[in-house]
Amino acid sequence: MEFSRLMRTPLAWVILALALFLLSWRLLETLETFSGLTIGTLNRGLTHHLSLQLYGFAAVLILFVTPLLTMRQFSEAFRNGSYSLLSSAPLSLSEILSGKLLGIMAFQVLLILMPLALSLSLIPGTSLDLGLLASATLGLALLGTCFAAIGIYFSVLSETPALAAAGSYGSLLLLTLLGEDSLGELGGNLHLLGWPAHYLHLQLGLVRSIDLSYFLLLTLVFLGLALHQLERRRMA
């Protein structure tokens, strides 16, 4: 239901059209860069370049898009009073929260499949490492789920969608900066708290338990916080 409601909005189709255009442009740039490499500088195959460049750009797109998708999930219902009807339904708070998350994830699947489909379109002309593409796709899916959980939490916190989006962007920016090497020694100590390093391993085909645990734990933490806020609102 959440997915179908989202797909009835113009925003969803604008996002999909813009994402496809930008990802297609990024694919062409990646191919142009790869074709210009000499034998001496060509230390990785085309699939590695696609995984790093195309999937890296897709991660940035999902980072910017997800708060726009999640900001109205609860905020708008709180503001117009429709949440009282939703909370009176024979559903637990965890089921309501899971439904919202699954709706966002279903839309994200369309975005996640775009870089995969664009990469697979090159198969007639070249050989690709399908295992590496699968790893990068898994990383993108985990990243999108984590971002969705963060966005839903801030939507639960505020009755104003704009404030919910601002909180989501602020948190995602912080998690991005924590993973940057430019923070020096302090950044090195906090390196594991940021998502870029964990996502990079999956882009490189390294499916490690610590990276999977990071995304799973971060998702569960923010979903747990969102559930706690909903319980407090019900008891108030």
Summary of the structure (lengths in Angstrom):
residues: 236
radius of gyration: 19.2
end to end distance: 27.8
largest distance: 67.0
contacts: 748
relative contact order: 0.13
helix: 82%
strand: 0%
